[in-house]
Amino acid sequence: MPTDSARLHAVFDLAMRIGEGLLTNGAAASEVTATVLRVTSSSGLRNVSVQVTFNEVTISYLADESATPFTRVRSASARVQDFARLAAFEDISHGYLSGDLPLDEARRRAASVPQQSPLYRIPLVVGGFAVMGGAAALFFGAGSLVVVAATLSAGLLIAISELLARWNIPPFYSQVLGGFIAVGGAVSVALIDESVSPSIVVVSCIIVQLAGLSSISAVQDAVTGWYVTAAGRMLEALMLTVGLVVGVRGGLLLADVSGADISVSAAIPLNLTTVVVVIISGLGMGLGYGVGTQVPIRLLWVGALVAAGSGTIAHLLTGVVDRTVAVGVAGFLTGLAATALADRLRAPSLAFVMAGVIPLVPGSRIYRGLLGLGDELSLGVAELLGAAEIAVSIAAGVVLGQLLASRFMPYVRRQGIAYTPAISSPFTTLRRRRLSLGSRRMRRRRGAPVIEPSTMTGEMTALSSAMFEDPSFLEDLEPPSFLEDGAGRRSDHEEPS
């Protein structure tokens, strides 16, 4: 084996903790797999297989054909929205890969991350989502009464969701109760002033409740071939959306009894004033979402700017093209910007992606579909299908932007190791292989991919199988000398260089 038993267990412990931390905090399966493989391969392990499912990470290592496989399985805890922890795990993996963190220190830090206190306390988290709800209402041109009602309703539903989570109540019921609270806020507005648009309260709360769903990561996994994880995440998003639908439909029964009119009002018109409103509300939504999801302070305004930019682009394009196309373009540009910003600022790209898609969530169309289900079934179903089409367009646009940006980033990156692994199809490490970075053939080959070296072993990190479709690349691969003795195995007393 290329390492003694104690070191093997230590490397696997670090890889498993990082993999679980990334998966729990919303990273896509491709990113989790790439990071785990980079940790193991940088430690001198080859022939490592990583399997990531919806709530489980499995790592298996086979030293050679005659050895017993070494396998560890770790179940991920309940998914949370905590980008501070996601950033901490990515910092640890990057520090270990670059050689700045020794193995024992990296393990200690990885074990301490889940035990750390949240960056923002519960009252501030509730306040952040409340601001997000009020900014969403402003985005739709609401007046002061509706903005206040949306702010209070959003804060109340998030506070109740946090309370139910502490009681270990499944999030499905939180969504149901949140939908009921949203309609209750709209009914209160309608009873106070019938001339305003109370439906915006419901739409704003829908956006708040759907903003944290894993639809982006689900589409990313599906597009790149990680179908098991994609299916689990899509089912989770579907069930939580169904819970929201149940809550809103229950609230509409209350509205019918009270006689309040909470029908959907006309869309906000396109002019210079509304563009300014969209920018301000986008900043508010991005900032509130950042505080609510524990985004580090240094990144809050960056996420707010991404949200304002995506909302403005979609708002301007909606006056020219279909809404589905407009949000798809805005999502594509958000994916590009998020990947570039993540590499530049050494931050999780998911934090910027999720902030950027908030103004694009089809909350009003979902609400129109729910209203239509009670009046005309075919109309309601058509509206809900249209909302699903917009959601897929957003996610597909974001993933395409990330894919393209991740392919160009290696050629302009200043640092040797990427902060966030590029989106990729399923892949694994090559057994006992090393890439000679200094070979003349690689230098001559124009446009050859940039390989990220490990400062600990001098060997390659996890690579995409697509890199080896060209057989000429394999000519530059040679077995590392320190892994082999006369019998084809490394001696136990030898240490990796």
Stockholm file with secondary structure:
# STOCKHOLM 1.0

chainA/1-497         MPTDSARLHAVFDLAMRIGEGLLTNGAAASEVTATVLRVTSSSGLRNVSVQVTFNEVTISYLADESATPFTRVRSASARVQDFARLAAFEDISHGYLSGDLPLDEARRRAASVPQQSPLYRIPLVVGGFAVMGGAAALFFGAGSLVVVAATLSAGLLIAISELLARWNIPPFYSQVLGGFIAVGGAVSVALIDESVSPSIVVVSCIIVQLAGLSSISAVQDAVTGWYVTAAGRMLEALMLTVGLVVGVRGGLLLADVSGADISVSAAIPLNLTTVVVVIISGLGMGLGYGVGTQVPIRLLWVGALVAAGSGTIAHLLTGVVDRTVAVGVAGFLTGLAATALADRLRAPSLAFVMAGVIPLVPGSRIYRGLLGLGDELSLGVAELLGAAEIAVSIAAGVVLGQLLASRFMPYVRRQGIAYTPAISSPFTTLRRRRLSLGSRRMRRRRGAPVIEPSTMTGEMTALSSAMFEDPSFLEDLEPPSFLEDGAGRRSDHEEPS
#=GR chainA/1-497 SS CCSCHHHHHHHHHHHHHHHHHHHHTTCCHHHHHHHHHHHHHHTTCCSEEEEECSSEEEEEECSSTTSCCEEEEEECCCCCCCHHHHHHHHHHHHHHHHTSSCHHHHHHHHHHGGGSCCSSCHHHHHHHHHHHHHHHHHHTTCCHHHHHHHHHHHHHHHHHHHHHHHTTCCHHHHHHHHHHHHHHHHHHHHHHCTTSCTHHHHHHHHHHHHTTCTHHHHHHHHHTTCHHHHHHHHHHHHHHHHHHHHHHHHHHHHHHHHTCCCCCCCCCCCSHHHHHHHHHHHHHHHHHHHHHTTCCHHHHHHHHHHHHHHHHHHHHHHTTSCHHHHHHHHHHHHHHHHHHHHHHHTCCHHHHHHHHHGGGCCHHHHHHHHHHHHHCHHHHHHHHHHHHHHHHHHHHHHHHHHHHHHHHHHHHCSSSSCSSCCCCSSCCCCTTCEECTTCHHHHHSTTCCCCCBCTTTSCBCCCCGGGGSSHHHHTTEECCGGGCCTTSSCCTTCCCC
#=GC SS_cons         CCSCHHHHHHHHHHHHHHHHHHHHTTCCHHHHHHHHHHHHHHTTCCSEEEEECSSEEEEEECSSTTSCCEEEEEECCCCCCCHHHHHHHHHHHHHHHHTSSCHHHHHHHHHHGGGSCCSSCHHHHHHHHHHHHHHHHHHTTCCHHHHHHHHHHHHHHHHHHHHHHHTTCCHHHHHHHHHHHHHHHHHHHHHHCTTSCTHHHHHHHHHHHHTTCTHHHHHHHHHTTCHHHHHHHHHHHHHHHHHHHHHHHHHHHHHHHHTCCCCCCCCCCCSHHHHHHHHHHHHHHHHHHHHHTTCCHHHHHHHHHHHHHHHHHHHHHHTTSCHHHHHHHHHHHHHHHHHHHHHHHTCCHHHHHHHHHGGGCCHHHHHHHHHHHHHCHHHHHHHHHHHHHHHHHHHHHHHHHHHHHHHHHHHHCSSSSCSSCCCCSSCCCCTTCEECTTCHHHHHSTTCCCCCBCTTTSCBCCCCGGGGSSHHHHTTEECCGGGCCTTSSCCTTCCCC
//
